[in-house]
Structure formats: structure tokens, C-alpha cells
């Protein structure tokens, strides 16, 4: 959703592009192993705001489903900037969604604030969900962008 607004300022035509930063974006999700039959199926990712703004909290909502309950687990997050590995972290599954996860649809919700010095551009995030005994329940990757404009607090 983009809207352009033109108006005259003195003798100059000014073009302002308005891009609402609070609009969530659905990222295209790919499985790490396209032939694997993962126990957890990921149907989509919404990122808010999109593009991500440096110095402000971003929310990643991952929509998923499972055929059987999950009592505990962990999320492994790996981020690449172009082809360079830049960041990795691990989270308790039960801090990203309500546990135990019942059979059916659920949402993993992760909030992250990126430092003001984070370079703008295109990133790839790989997310692995490990269950009991570190069994891989799913592995997906998706791209996201970090905008060129940082927050006022970074100035």
C-alpha cells in the first residue's frame, strides 16, 4: 500500500511518498529441506512494521500448525545479511507462544529491536523449531528488509 501526494510549494512541485510503517507484511516462506515432512507446518510470516525500522521494536508473527501437541522446545534463529552470517540466538518455545502447544493452528510471536547501527538492506532469517530430544520439528527461511530511515532516537 503506497500513496503518492503531489502539491505545490511556492513555484516547486513537491512529491511526497507516504508509506504507512504500521502495515504488516507477509513474507514468503521456504522450507529448509523441501523434501522433509516436518511435524510443524508454517503457513506464513507477518512482520510489523515492514520494512523493519532500526532502533524500534519489530514483531515477527509466524503462523503454523501441528498434528500433535508440543510440550516444550526451542527456537534457533539465524540471520544473514546477503550471504554473510550476522546474528544467531536461541529462545525457549514457551516464551514465544503458550505451552503446551495443542494440536492445530498456533502463532509464534517474536519481538526484536535492532540497534540503530544495523545496516539497511535485505536479510534472510532461518528459523528452526526443535522439540524434545532436539528433534527438528520445522525449519523455514524468509527474507525481510531493514529500512534506510532510522528512528529519531538514533540521530
N, CA, C and O atoms as a GROMACS GRO file, in nm:
protein
  620
    1UNK      N    1   0.084  -0.118   0.000
    1UNK     CA    2   0.000   0.000   0.000
    1UNK      C    3   0.088   0.124   0.000
    1UNK      O    4   0.154   0.156   0.099
    2UNK      N    5   0.088   0.191  -0.112
    2UNK     CA    6   0.164   0.314  -0.120
    2UNK      C    7   0.074   0.422  -0.179
    2UNK      O    8  -0.003   0.396  -0.271
    3UNK      N    9   0.084   0.541  -0.127
    3UNK     CA   10   0.006   0.652  -0.178
    3UNK      C   11   0.101   0.766  -0.209
    3UNK      O   12   0.191   0.796  -0.130
    4UNK      N   13   0.081   0.831  -0.324
    4UNK     CA   14   0.163   0.946  -0.360
    4UNK      C   15   0.078   1.071  -0.351
    4UNK      O   16  -0.038   1.070  -0.393
    5UNK      N   17   0.133   1.176  -0.298
    5UNK     CA   18   0.062   1.302  -0.283
    5UNK      C   19   0.147   1.411  -0.346
    5UNK      O   20   0.263   1.428  -0.311
    6UNK      N   21   0.086   1.484  -0.440
    6UNK     CA   22   0.157   1.595  -0.504
    6UNK      C   23   0.094   1.726  -0.459
    6UNK      O   24  -0.028   1.734  -0.447
    7UNK      N   25   0.175   1.827  -0.434
    7UNK     CA   26   0.122   1.959  -0.401
    7UNK      C   27   0.226   2.063  -0.439
    7UNK      O   28   0.344   2.033  -0.454
    8UNK      N   29   0.180   2.188  -0.455
    8UNK     CA   30   0.268   2.297  -0.493
    8UNK      C   31   0.317   2.371  -0.369
    8UNK      O   32   0.238   2.404  -0.280
    9UNK      N   33   0.444   2.395  -0.364
    9UNK     CA   34   0.504   2.473  -0.256
    9UNK      C   35   0.578   2.587  -0.324
    9UNK      O   36   0.687   2.568  -0.378
   10UNK      N   37   0.518   2.705  -0.319
   10UNK     CA   38   0.577   2.816  -0.395
   10UNK      C   39   0.568   2.782  -0.543
   10UNK      O   40   0.460   2.751  -0.593
   11UNK      N   41   0.681   2.787  -0.614
   11UNK     CA   42   0.685   2.751  -0.755
   11UNK      C   43   0.735   2.609  -0.777
   11UNK      O   44   0.762   2.571  -0.891
   12UNK      N   45   0.747   2.531  -0.672
   12UNK     CA   46   0.802   2.396  -0.684
   12UNK      C   47   0.694   2.291  -0.663
   12UNK      O   48   0.611   2.303  -0.573
   13UNK      N   49   0.697   2.191  -0.745
   13UNK     CA   50   0.609   2.077  -0.728
   13UNK      C   51   0.678   1.979  -0.634
   13UNK      O   52   0.792   1.939  -0.658
   14UNK      N   53   0.610   1.942  -0.528
   14UNK     CA   54   0.668   1.852  -0.428
   14UNK      C   55   0.593   1.720  -0.435
   14UNK      O   56   0.470   1.716  -0.431
   15UNK      N   57   0.667   1.613  -0.445
   15UNK     CA   58   0.609   1.480  -0.446
   15UNK      C   59   0.645   1.414  -0.314
   15UNK      O   60   0.763   1.398  -0.282
   16UNK      N   61   0.545   1.375  -0.240
   16UNK     CA   62   0.569   1.306  -0.113
   16UNK      C   63   0.517   1.164  -0.126
   16UNK      O   64   0.404   1.143  -0.170
   17UNK      N   65   0.597   1.071  -0.091
   17UNK     CA   66   0.555   0.931  -0.092
   17UNK      C   67   0.523   0.892   0.051
   17UNK      O   68   0.607   0.904   0.140
   18UNK      N   69   0.403   0.846   0.072
   18UNK     CA   70   0.359   0.807   0.204
   18UNK      C   71   0.354   0.655   0.208
   18UNK      O   72   0.279   0.593   0.133
   19UNK      N   73   0.432   0.597   0.295
   19UNK     CA   74   0.432   0.453   0.313
   19UNK      C   75   0.400   0.427   0.459
   19UNK      O   76   0.483   0.454   0.546
   20UNK      N   77   0.282   0.376   0.488
   20UNK     CA   78   0.248   0.352   0.627
   20UNK      C   79   0.341   0.247   0.688
   20UNK      O   80   0.349   0.135   0.638
   21UNK      N   81   0.411   0.284   0.795
   21UNK     CA   82   0.507   0.192   0.856
   21UNK      C   83   0.441   0.091   0.947
   21UNK      O   84   0.506  -0.004   0.991
   22UNK      N   85   0.313   0.109   0.976
   22UNK     CA   86   0.248   0.015   1.066
   22UNK      C   87   0.179  -0.099   0.993
   22UNK      O   88   0.112  -0.181   1.056
   23UNK      N   89   0.195  -0.106   0.860
   23UNK     CA   90   0.131  -0.212   0.783
   23UNK      C   91   0.216  -0.338   0.790
   23UNK      O   92   0.334  -0.335   0.759
   24UNK      N   93   0.154  -0.446   0.832
   24UNK     CA   94   0.226  -0.574   0.840
   24UNK      C   95   0.246  -0.630   0.701
   24UNK      O   96   0.162  -0.611   0.613
   25UNK      N   97   0.354  -0.699   0.681
   25UNK     CA   98   0.390  -0.756   0.552
   25UNK      C   99   0.399  -0.907   0.566
   25UNK      O  100   0.459  -0.958   0.660
   26UNK      N  101   0.341  -0.979   0.472
   26UNK     CA  102   0.352  -1.124   0.470
   26UNK      C  103   0.477  -1.163   0.393
   26UNK      O  104   0.490  -1.131   0.274
   27UNK      N  105   0.568  -1.231   0.458
   27UNK     CA  106   0.692  -1.273   0.393
   27UNK      C  107   0.672  -1.410   0.330
   27UNK      O  108   0.597  -1.492   0.381
   28UNK      N  109   0.740  -1.433   0.220
   28UNK     CA  110   0.735  -1.562   0.152
   28UNK      C  111   0.824  -1.661   0.228
   28UNK      O  112   0.942  -1.635   0.251
   29UNK      N  113   0.766  -1.774   0.266
   29UNK     CA  114   0.836  -1.872   0.349
   29UNK      C  115   0.878  -1.992   0.264
   29UNK      O  116   0.801  -2.042   0.182
   30UNK      N  117   1.002  -2.037   0.285
   30UNK     CA  118   1.052  -2.157   0.218
   30UNK      C  119   1.103  -2.254   0.324
   30UNK      O  120   1.167  -2.213   0.421
   31UNK      N  121   1.074  -2.382   0.305
   31UNK     CA  122   1.128  -2.484   0.395
   31UNK      C  123   1.275  -2.508   0.364
   31UNK      O  124   1.316  -2.502   0.248
   32UNK      N  125   1.354  -2.534   0.468
   32UNK     CA  126   1.498  -2.559   0.452
   32UNK      C  127   1.522  -2.683   0.367
   32UNK      O  128   1.610  -2.685   0.281
   33UNK      N  129   1.444  -2.787   0.392
   33UNK     CA  130   1.452  -2.911   0.316
   33UNK      C  131   1.314  -2.934   0.254
   33UNK      O  132   1.220  -2.974   0.322
   34UNK      N  133   1.304  -2.910   0.125
   34UNK     CA  134   1.175  -2.917   0.058
   34UNK      C  135   1.116  -3.058   0.056
   34UNK      O  136   0.996  -3.074   0.032
   35UNK      N  137   1.197  -3.160   0.079
   35UNK     CA  138   1.150  -3.298   0.076
   35UNK      C  139   1.114  -3.350   0.216
   35UNK      O  140   1.055  -3.458   0.228
   36UNK      N  141   1.147  -3.276   0.319
   36UNK     CA  142   1.121  -3.321   0.456
   36UNK      C  143   0.971  -3.311   0.488
   36UNK      O  144   0.900  -3.224   0.437
   37UNK      N  145   0.926  -3.401   0.573
   37UNK     CA  146   0.788  -3.398   0.621
   37UNK      C  147   0.792  -3.348   0.766
   37UNK      O  148   0.790  -3.427   0.860
   38UNK      N  149   0.798  -3.216   0.781
   38UNK     CA  150   0.809  -3.157   0.912
   38UNK      C  151   0.680  -3.175   0.992
   38UNK      O  152   0.570  -3.170   0.936
   39UNK      N  153   0.693  -3.196   1.122
   39UNK     CA  154   0.578  -3.211   1.211
   39UNK      C  155   0.503  -3.080   1.228
   39UNK      O  156   0.383  -3.080   1.255
   40UNK      N  157   0.573  -2.967   1.212
   40UNK     CA  158   0.511  -2.834   1.221
   40UNK      C  159   0.516  -2.772   1.082
   40UNK      O  160   0.622  -2.759   1.021
   41UNK      N  161   0.399  -2.733   1.034
   41UNK     CA  162   0.385  -2.669   0.902
   41UNK      C  163   0.371  -2.519   0.924
   41UNK      O  164   0.290  -2.475   1.005
   42UNK      N  165   0.449  -2.441   0.852
   42UNK     CA  166   0.444  -2.295   0.863
   42UNK      C  167   0.367  -2.242   0.742
   42UNK      O  168   0.402  -2.271   0.628
   43UNK      N  169   0.263  -2.163   0.769
   43UNK     CA  170   0.180  -2.112   0.661
   43UNK      C  171   0.212  -1.967   0.624
   43UNK      O  172   0.175  -1.922   0.516
   44UNK      N  173   0.281  -1.895   0.710
   44UNK     CA  174   0.314  -1.757   0.676
   44UNK      C  175   0.382  -1.682   0.788
   44UNK      O  176   0.384  -1.727   0.903
   45UNK      N  177   0.438  -1.568   0.753
   45UNK     CA  178   0.505  -1.480   0.847
   45UNK      C  179   0.458  -1.337   0.821
   45UNK      O  180   0.460  -1.291   0.707
   46UNK      N  181   0.414  -1.269   0.926
   46UNK     CA  182   0.380  -1.128   0.917
   46UNK      C  183   0.482  -1.050   0.998
   46UNK      O  184   0.513  -1.085   1.112
   47UNK      N  185   0.532  -0.942   0.938
   47UNK     CA  186   0.634  -0.859   1.002
   47UNK      C  187   0.577  -0.719   1.016
   47UNK      O  188   0.527  -0.661   0.919
   48UNK      N  189   0.584  -0.664   1.138
   48UNK     CA  190   0.528  -0.532   1.164
   48UNK      C  191   0.622  -0.452   1.252
   48UNK      O  192   0.650  -0.496   1.363
   49UNK      N  193   0.672  -0.336   1.209
   49UNK     CA  194   0.646  -0.272   1.081
   49UNK      C  195   0.730  -0.335   0.970
   49UNK      O  196   0.828  -0.405   0.997
   50UNK      N  197   0.691  -0.310   0.847
   50UNK     CA  198   0.768  -0.355   0.733
   50UNK      C  199   0.784  -0.240   0.637
   50UNK      O  200   0.685  -0.178   0.599
   51UNK      N  201   0.906  -0.208   0.597
   51UNK     CA  202   1.030  -0.271   0.641
   51UNK      C  203   1.058  -0.242   0.789
   51UNK      O  204   1.005  -0.148   0.847
   52UNK      N  205   1.142  -0.326   0.846
   52UNK     CA  206   1.181  -0.312   0.986
   52UNK      C  207   1.255  -0.180   1.003
   52UNK      O  208   1.334  -0.141   0.916
   53UNK      N  209   1.230  -0.111   1.114
   53UNK     CA  210   1.292   0.018   1.141
   53UNK      C  211   1.399  -0.001   1.249
   53UNK      O  212   1.372  -0.055   1.356
   54UNK      N  213   1.520   0.043   1.218
   54UNK     CA  214   1.630   0.033   1.315
   54UNK      C  215   1.597   0.112   1.440
   54UNK      O  216   1.546   0.224   1.431
   55UNK      N  217   1.625   0.053   1.557
   55UNK     CA  218   1.602   0.123   1.683
   55UNK      C  219   1.460   0.115   1.733
   55UNK      O  220   1.430   0.168   1.840
   56UNK      N  221   1.369   0.050   1.658
   56UNK     CA  222   1.229   0.034   1.701
   56UNK      C  223   1.195  -0.114   1.702
   56UNK      O  224   1.248  -0.193   1.624
   57UNK      N  225   1.105  -0.150   1.792
   57UNK     CA  226   1.067  -0.291   1.804
   57UNK      C  227   0.991  -0.337   1.679
   57UNK      O  228   0.902  -0.268   1.629
   58UNK      N  229   1.028  -0.455   1.631
   58UNK     CA  230   0.958  -0.520   1.520
   58UNK      C  231   0.899  -0.650   1.574
   58UNK      O  232   0.959  -0.716   1.660
   59UNK      N  233   0.783  -0.687   1.523
   59UNK     CA  234   0.718  -0.811   1.564
   59UNK      C  235   0.712  -0.905   1.445
   59UNK      O  236   0.668  -0.868   1.336
   60UNK      N  237   0.757  -1.027   1.467
   60UNK     CA  238   0.752  -1.133   1.368
   60UNK      C  239   0.649  -1.235   1.417
   60UNK      O  240   0.671  -1.301   1.519
   61UNK      N  241   0.536  -1.247   1.346
   61UNK     CA  242   0.433  -1.344   1.381
   61UNK      C  243   0.438  -1.458   1.280
   61UNK      O  244   0.412  -1.437   1.161
   62UNK      N  245   0.470  -1.577   1.327
   62UNK     CA  246   0.483  -1.695   1.241
   62UNK      C  247   0.360  -1.782   1.263
   62UNK      O  248   0.340  -1.835   1.372
   63UNK      N  249   0.278  -1.798   1.159
   63UNK     CA  250   0.158  -1.882   1.166
   63UNK      C  251   0.196  -2.025   1.132
   63UNK      O  252   0.261  -2.050   1.030
   64UNK      N  253   0.156  -2.118   1.218
   64UNK     CA  254   0.196  -2.258   1.199
   64UNK      C  255   0.084  -2.351   1.246
   64UNK      O  256  -0.014  -2.308   1.306
   65UNK      N  257   0.103  -2.479   1.219
   65UNK     CA  258   0.010  -2.581   1.268
   65UNK      C  259   0.087  -2.710   1.292
   65UNK      O  260   0.193  -2.734   1.234
   66UNK      N  261   0.031  -2.793   1.380
   66UNK     CA  262   0.093  -2.921   1.412
   66UNK      C  263  -0.015  -3.027   1.430
   66UNK      O  264  -0.127  -2.997   1.470
   67UNK      N  265   0.021  -3.150   1.400
   67UNK     CA  266  -0.073  -3.261   1.414
   67UNK      C  267  -0.078  -3.318   1.554
   67UNK      O  268  -0.174  -3.386   1.591
   68UNK      N  269   0.026  -3.291   1.634
   68UNK     CA  270   0.024  -3.336   1.772
   68UNK      C  271   0.086  -3.232   1.863
   68UNK      O  272   0.168  -3.150   1.819
   69UNK      N  273   0.047  -3.235   1.989
   69UNK     CA  274   0.091  -3.135   2.084
   69UNK      C  275   0.241  -3.131   2.105
   69UNK      O  276   0.312  -3.229   2.084
   70UNK      N  277   0.287  -3.013   2.147
   70UNK     CA  278   0.430  -2.992   2.175
   70UNK      C  279   0.438  -2.936   2.317
   70UNK      O  280   0.382  -2.830   2.345
   71UNK      N  281   0.507  -3.008   2.405
   71UNK     CA  282   0.513  -2.964   2.545
   71UNK      C  283   0.624  -2.862   2.570
   71UNK      O  284   0.610  -2.776   2.657
   72UNK      N  285   0.732  -2.871   2.497
   72UNK     CA  286   0.841  -2.775   2.512
   72UNK      C  287   0.930  -2.779   2.389
   72UNK      O  288   0.913  -2.866   2.303
   73UNK      N  289   1.022  -2.687   2.382
   73UNK     CA  290   1.112  -2.683   2.267
   73UNK      C  291   1.190  -2.554   2.266
   73UNK      O  292   1.182  -2.473   2.359
   74UNK      N  293   1.265  -2.536   2.160
   74UNK     CA  294   1.341  -2.412   2.146
   74UNK      C  295   1.345  -2.369   2.000
   74UNK      O  296   1.334  -2.450   1.908
   75UNK      N  297   1.360  -2.239   1.983
   75UNK     CA  298   1.371  -2.179   1.851
   75UNK      C  299   1.515  -2.136   1.829
   75UNK      O  300   1.574  -2.070   1.914
   76UNK      N  301   1.569  -2.174   1.717
   76UNK     CA  302   1.702  -2.129   1.677
   76UNK      C  303   1.683  -2.031   1.563
   76UNK      O  304   1.624  -2.064   1.460
   77UNK      N  305   1.734  -1.910   1.581
   77UNK     CA  306   1.720  -1.805   1.481
   77UNK      C  307   1.859  -1.770   1.428
   77UNK      O  308   1.951  -1.742   1.505
   78UNK      N  309   1.872  -1.773   1.296
   78UNK     CA  310   1.998  -1.743   1.231
   78UNK      C  311   1.971  -1.639   1.123
   78UNK      O  312   1.885  -1.659   1.038
   79UNK      N  313   2.045  -1.528   1.126
   79UNK     CA  314   2.021  -1.418   1.033
   79UNK      C  315   2.143  -1.398   0.944
   79UNK      O  316   2.257  -1.400   0.990
   80UNK      N  317   2.115  -1.378   0.814
   80UNK     CA  318   2.220  -1.349   0.717
   80UNK      C  319   2.192  -1.216   0.649
   80UNK      O  320   2.077  -1.184   0.619
   81UNK      N  321   2.298  -1.140   0.625
   81UNK     CA  322   2.291  -1.015   0.551
   81UNK      C  323   2.360  -1.046   0.419
   81UNK      O  324   2.481  -1.068   0.415
   82UNK      N  325   2.283  -1.048   0.311
   82UNK     CA  326   2.329  -1.102   0.184
   82UNK      C  327   2.370  -1.247   0.211
   82UNK      O  328   2.283  -1.328   0.245
   83UNK      N  329   2.495  -1.283   0.198
   83UNK     CA  330   2.537  -1.421   0.224
   83UNK      C  331   2.619  -1.433   0.352
   83UNK      O  332   2.673  -1.540   0.381
   84UNK      N  333   2.630  -1.325   0.428
   84UNK     CA  334   2.713  -1.325   0.548
   84UNK      C  335   2.630  -1.350   0.673
   84UNK      O  336   2.529  -1.284   0.697
   85UNK      N  337   2.673  -1.448   0.752
   85UNK     CA  338   2.607  -1.475   0.880
   85UNK      C  339   2.635  -1.358   0.973
   85UNK      O  340   2.751  -1.322   0.995
   86UNK      N  341   2.528  -1.297   1.029
   86UNK     CA  342   2.548  -1.179   1.113
   86UNK      C  343   2.494  -1.193   1.255
   86UNK      O  344   2.532  -1.117   1.343
   87UNK      N  345   2.405  -1.291   1.277
   87UNK     CA  346   2.344  -1.297   1.409
   87UNK      C  347   2.281  -1.434   1.431
   87UNK      O  348   2.229  -1.496   1.339
   88UNK      N  349   2.288  -1.480   1.557
   88UNK     CA  350   2.224  -1.606   1.594
   88UNK      C  351   2.176  -1.596   1.738
   88UNK      O  352   2.243  -1.538   1.823
   89UNK      N  353   2.058  -1.654   1.765
   89UNK     CA  354   2.008  -1.658   1.901
   89UNK      C  355   1.917  -1.778   1.918
   89UNK      O  356   1.867  -1.835   1.821
   90UNK      N  357   1.896  -1.816   2.045
   90UNK     CA  358   1.810  -1.928   2.080
   90UNK      C  359   1.706  -1.879   2.180
   90UNK      O  360   1.738  -1.803   2.272
   91UNK      N  361   1.581  -1.925   2.162
   91UNK     CA  362   1.472  -1.886   2.251
   91UNK      C  363   1.395  -2.008   2.297
   91UNK      O  364   1.385  -2.108   2.225
   92UNK      N  365   1.342  -2.000   2.417
   92UNK     CA  366   1.253  -2.102   2.470
   92UNK      C  367   1.120  -2.091   2.395
   92UNK      O  368   1.062  -1.982   2.390
   93UNK      N  369   1.072  -2.200   2.339
   93UNK     CA  370   0.945  -2.201   2.266
   93UNK      C  371   0.832  -2.143   2.350
   93UNK      O  372   0.748  -2.069   2.298
   94UNK      N  373   0.829  -2.176   2.478
   94UNK     CA  374   0.719  -2.135   2.565
   94UNK      C  375   0.720  -1.986   2.597
   94UNK      O  376   0.625  -1.935   2.656
   95UNK      N  377   0.826  -1.914   2.558
   95UNK     CA  378   0.828  -1.768   2.573
   95UNK      C  379   0.782  -1.699   2.444
   95UNK      O  380   0.759  -1.578   2.444
   96UNK      N  381   0.768  -1.775   2.336
   96UNK     CA  382   0.726  -1.720   2.208
   96UNK      C  383   0.581  -1.757   2.174
   96UNK      O  384   0.521  -1.698   2.084
   97UNK      N  385   0.525  -1.855   2.248
   97UNK     CA  386   0.386  -1.895   2.234
   97UNK      C  387   0.343  -1.964   2.363
   97UNK      O  388   0.427  -1.994   2.448
   98UNK      N  389   0.215  -1.988   2.379
   98UNK     CA  390   0.165  -2.055   2.500
   98UNK      C  391   0.194  -2.205   2.495
   98UNK      O  392   0.170  -2.270   2.394
   99UNK      N  393   0.246  -2.257   2.603
   99UNK     CA  394   0.276  -2.400   2.614
   99UNK      C  395   0.183  -2.466   2.714
   99UNK      O  396   0.141  -2.400   2.809
  100UNK      N  397   0.149  -2.590   2.697
  100UNK     CA  398   0.186  -2.672   2.581
  100UNK      C  399   0.111  -2.627   2.457
  100UNK      O  400  -0.002  -2.577   2.466
  101UNK      N  401   0.174  -2.646   2.339
  101UNK     CA  402   0.110  -2.615   2.212
  101UNK      C  403   0.017  -2.731   2.179
  101UNK      O  404   0.062  -2.846   2.170
  102UNK      N  405  -0.110  -2.702   2.162
  102UNK     CA  406  -0.208  -2.805   2.129
  102UNK      C  407  -0.203  -2.837   1.981
  102UNK      O  408  -0.154  -2.757   1.901
  103UNK      N  409  -0.252  -2.952   1.945
  103UNK     CA  410  -0.268  -2.991   1.806
  103UNK      C  411  -0.355  -2.886   1.735
  103UNK      O  412  -0.456  -2.843   1.790
  104UNK      N  413  -0.316  -2.846   1.616
  104UNK     CA  414  -0.390  -2.745   1.539
  104UNK      C  415  -0.305  -2.624   1.510
  104UNK      O  416  -0.182  -2.631   1.511
  105UNK      N  417  -0.372  -2.511   1.485
  105UNK     CA  418  -0.304  -2.386   1.449
  105UNK      C  419  -0.251  -2.314   1.572
  105UNK      O  420  -0.312  -2.317   1.679
  106UNK      N  421  -0.137  -2.249   1.556
  106UNK     CA  422  -0.080  -2.165   1.661
  106UNK      C  423   0.007  -2.058   1.598
  106UNK      O  424   0.039  -2.065   1.479
  107UNK      N  425   0.045  -1.959   1.677
  107UNK     CA  426   0.128  -1.849   1.629
  107UNK      C  427   0.248  -1.833   1.722
  107UNK      O  428   0.233  -1.826   1.844
  108UNK      N  429   0.367  -1.827   1.662
  108UNK     CA  430   0.488  -1.791   1.735
  108UNK      C  431   0.504  -1.641   1.716
  108UNK      O  432   0.500  -1.592   1.602
  109UNK      N  433   0.522  -1.567   1.824
  109UNK     CA  434   0.535  -1.423   1.814
  109UNK      C  435   0.666  -1.381   1.878
  109UNK      O  436   0.690  -1.403   1.997
  110UNK      N  437   0.752  -1.319   1.797
  110UNK     CA  438   0.884  -1.278   1.845
  110UNK      C  439   0.901  -1.128   1.823
  110UNK      O  440   0.878  -1.078   1.713
  111UNK      N  441   0.943  -1.057   1.928
  111UNK     CA  442   0.971  -0.914   1.917
  111UNK      C  443   1.122  -0.894   1.923
  111UNK      O  444   1.193  -0.961   1.998
  112UNK      N  445   1.170  -0.800   1.840
  112UNK     CA  446   1.313  -0.773   1.834
  112UNK      C  447   1.333  -0.626   1.805
  112UNK      O  448   1.266  -0.571   1.718
  113UNK      N  449   1.424  -0.562   1.877
  113UNK     CA  450   1.464  -0.425   1.848
  113UNK      C  451   1.605  -0.429   1.794
  113UNK      O  452   1.698  -0.472   1.862
  114UNK      N  453   1.621  -0.382   1.671
  114UNK     CA  454   1.753  -0.382   1.608
  114UNK      C  455   1.826  -0.254   1.641
  114UNK      O  456   1.766  -0.146   1.640
  115UNK      N  457   1.955  -0.262   1.670
  115UNK     CA  458   2.032  -0.143   1.704
  115UNK      C  459   2.030  -0.041   1.589
  115UNK      O  460   2.014  -0.078   1.472
  116UNK      N  461   2.046   0.085   1.623
  116UNK     CA  462   2.046   0.193   1.524
  116UNK      C  463   2.155   0.181   1.421
  116UNK      O  464   2.142   0.236   1.311
  117UNK      N  465   2.263   0.111   1.451
  117UNK     CA  466   2.374   0.097   1.357
  117UNK      C  467   2.357  -0.022   1.262
  117UNK      O  468   2.447  -0.050   1.182
  118UNK      N  469   2.245  -0.093   1.269
  118UNK     CA  470   2.221  -0.206   1.181
  118UNK      C  471   2.212  -0.156   1.037
  118UNK      O  472   2.135  -0.064   1.008
  119UNK      N  473   2.290  -0.215   0.946
  119UNK     CA  474   2.287  -0.168   0.807
  119UNK      C  475   2.151  -0.194   0.741
  119UNK      O  476   2.092  -0.300   0.761
  120UNK      N  477   2.102  -0.097   0.664
  120UNK     CA  478   1.977  -0.119   0.592
  120UNK      C  479   2.000  -0.218   0.478
  120UNK      O  480   2.113  -0.236   0.432
  121UNK      N  481   1.894  -0.281   0.433
  121UNK     CA  482   1.904  -0.372   0.319
  121UNK      C  483   1.824  -0.499   0.339
  121UNK      O  484   1.735  -0.505   0.424
  122UNK      N  485   1.856  -0.600   0.260
  122UNK     CA  486   1.784  -0.727   0.260
  122UNK      C  487   1.855  -0.830   0.347
  122UNK      O  488   1.977  -0.846   0.341
  123UNK      N  489   1.775  -0.898   0.428
  123UNK     CA  490   1.824  -1.001   0.519
  123UNK      C  491   1.746  -1.130   0.497
  123UNK      O  492   1.636  -1.128   0.442
  124UNK      N  493   1.804  -1.241   0.539
  124UNK     CA  494   1.736  -1.371   0.538
  124UNK      C  495   1.740  -1.426   0.679
  124UNK      O  496   1.846  -1.431   0.741
  125UNK      N  497   1.625  -1.469   0.728
  125UNK     CA  498   1.616  -1.528   0.861
  125UNK      C  499   1.580  -1.676   0.846
  125UNK      O  500   1.485  -1.711   0.777
  126UNK      N  501   1.658  -1.761   0.911
  126UNK     CA  502   1.626  -1.904   0.916
  126UNK      C  503   1.580  -1.936   1.057
  126UNK      O  504   1.645  -1.899   1.155
  127UNK      N  505   1.466  -2.004   1.068
  127UNK     CA  506   1.408  -2.038   1.197
  127UNK      C  507   1.393  -2.190   1.204
  127UNK      O  508   1.328  -2.252   1.120
  128UNK      N  509   1.454  -2.249   1.306
  128UNK     CA  510   1.438  -2.392   1.332
  128UNK      C  511   1.364  -2.407   1.464
  128UNK      O  512   1.394  -2.339   1.562
  129UNK      N  513   1.266  -2.496   1.465
  129UNK     CA  514   1.193  -2.530   1.587
  129UNK      C  515   1.233  -2.670   1.624
  129UNK      O  516   1.211  -2.766   1.549
  130UNK      N  517   1.294  -2.682   1.743
  130UNK     CA  518   1.337  -2.812   1.794
  130UNK      C  519   1.248  -2.852   1.910
  130UNK      O  520   1.219  -2.770   1.997
  131UNK      N  521   1.206  -2.978   1.910
  131UNK     CA  522   1.122  -3.029   2.018
  131UNK      C  523   1.204  -3.110   2.116
  131UNK      O  524   1.324  -3.088   2.132
  132UNK      N  525   1.137  -3.204   2.182
  132UNK     CA  526   1.205  -3.290   2.278
  132UNK      C  527   1.319  -3.364   2.210
  132UNK      O  528   1.310  -3.399   2.092
  133UNK      N  529   1.426  -3.389   2.283
  133UNK     CA  530   1.546  -3.456   2.232
  133UNK      C  531   1.605  -3.384   2.111
  133UNK      O  532   1.670  -3.446   2.027
  134UNK      N  533   1.582  -3.253   2.102
  134UNK     CA  534   1.633  -3.169   1.992
  134UNK      C  535   1.590  -3.217   1.854
  134UNK      O  536   1.660  -3.195   1.756
  135UNK      N  537   1.475  -3.283   1.847
  135UNK     CA  538   1.422  -3.327   1.718
  135UNK      C  539   1.373  -3.206   1.641
  135UNK      O  540   1.298  -3.124   1.694
  136UNK      N  541   1.416  -3.194   1.515
  136UNK     CA  542   1.376  -3.081   1.432
  136UNK      C  543   1.230  -3.096   1.391
  136UNK      O  544   1.193  -3.189   1.319
  137UNK      N  545   1.146  -3.002   1.438
  137UNK     CA  546   1.004  -3.006   1.408
  137UNK      C  547   0.971  -2.926   1.282
  137UNK      O  548   0.876  -2.960   1.210
  138UNK      N  549   1.048  -2.823   1.255
  138UNK     CA  550   1.036  -2.748   1.130
  138UNK      C  551   1.162  -2.664   1.111
  138UNK      O  552   1.237  -2.638   1.205
  139UNK      N  553   1.183  -2.624   0.988
  139UNK     CA  554   1.292  -2.533   0.953
  139UNK      C  555   1.247  -2.455   0.831
  139UNK      O  556   1.221  -2.512   0.725
  140UNK      N  557   1.238  -2.323   0.847
  140UNK     CA  558   1.197  -2.234   0.738
  140UNK      C  559   1.292  -2.116   0.727
  140UNK      O  560   1.364  -2.083   0.821
  141UNK      N  561   1.289  -2.053   0.612
  141UNK     CA  562   1.363  -1.928   0.595
  141UNK      C  563   1.273  -1.830   0.521
  141UNK      O  564   1.186  -1.868   0.443
  142UNK      N  565   1.297  -1.702   0.547
  142UNK     CA  566   1.224  -1.596   0.479
  142UNK      C  567   1.308  -1.470   0.478
  142UNK      O  568   1.395  -1.451   0.562
  143UNK      N  569   1.281  -1.386   0.382
  143UNK     CA  570   1.353  -1.261   0.370
  143UNK      C  571   1.277  -1.147   0.437
  143UNK      O  572   1.155  -1.152   0.451
  144UNK      N  573   1.351  -1.047   0.479
  144UNK     CA  574   1.292  -0.924   0.530
  144UNK      C  575   1.387  -0.809   0.503
  144UNK      O  576   1.506  -0.830   0.478
  145UNK      N  577   1.335  -0.688   0.508
  145UNK     CA  578   1.416  -0.570   0.481
  145UNK      C  579   1.423  -0.480   0.602
  145UNK      O  580   1.330  -0.471   0.682
  146UNK      N  581   1.537  -0.414   0.614
  146UNK     CA  582   1.553  -0.310   0.715
  146UNK      C  583   1.562  -0.180   0.638
  146UNK      O  584   1.644  -0.164   0.548
  147UNK      N  585   1.476  -0.084   0.675
  147UNK     CA  586   1.465   0.042   0.604
  147UNK      C  587   1.588   0.129   0.617
  147UNK      O  588   1.673   0.108   0.704
  148UNK      N  589   1.596   0.228   0.530
  148UNK     CA  590   1.708   0.321   0.528
  148UNK      C  591   1.692   0.430   0.632
  148UNK      O  592   1.789   0.500   0.664
  149UNK      N  593   1.572   0.446   0.685
  149UNK     CA  594   1.545   0.553   0.782
  149UNK      C  595   1.549   0.495   0.921
  149UNK      O  596   1.477   0.399   0.949
  150UNK      N  597   1.633   0.549   1.008
  150UNK     CA  598   1.637   0.503   1.146
  150UNK      C  599   1.547   0.591   1.230
  150UNK      O  600   1.499   0.695   1.184
  151UNK      N  601   1.525   0.550   1.354
  151UNK     CA  602   1.436   0.627   1.440
  151UNK      C  603   1.502   0.758   1.482
  151UNK      O  604   1.624   0.773   1.473
  152UNK      N  605   1.421   0.852   1.526
  152UNK     CA  606   1.469   0.983   1.569
  152UNK      C  607   1.566   0.968   1.686
  152UNK      O  608   1.659   1.048   1.700
  153UNK      N  609   1.546   0.868   1.770
  153UNK     CA  610   1.633   0.848   1.886
  153UNK      C  611   1.775   0.814   1.846
  153UNK      O  612   1.868   0.832   1.926
  154UNK      N  613   1.795   0.763   1.722
  154UNK     CA  614   1.929   0.726   1.676
  154UNK      C  615   2.009   0.846   1.627
  154UNK      O  616   2.131   0.837   1.613
  155UNK      N  617   1.941   0.958   1.601
  155UNK     CA  618   2.009   1.075   1.542
  155UNK      C  619   2.106   1.137   1.638
  155UNK      O  620   2.171   1.236   1.604
   0.00000   0.00000   0.00000
